[in-house]
């Protein structure tokens, strides 16, 4: 998994966005992104901030630190039962 902070730095620079501008675009105060990048506060982006930032930067949320959703495994017996056999 890529480092979320590195992804944000790279994508913000590529789009010509300052950290303050990015913060405002996600609905936070001007210092939010800079503090997250430089001070590590907050340690993890909250779900809504991560989604908005992914949309602004046009990246997959997973690259910003979300985990892949859990899905139950389908066993052979379950797939047989679902097929109606």
PyMOL commands that set and color helices and strands:
alter all, ss='L'
color gray80, all
select helices_A, chain A and resi 4-14+19-25+32-38+47-57+61-64+76-83
alter helices_A, ss='H'
color red, helices_A
deselect
rebuild
show_as cartoon
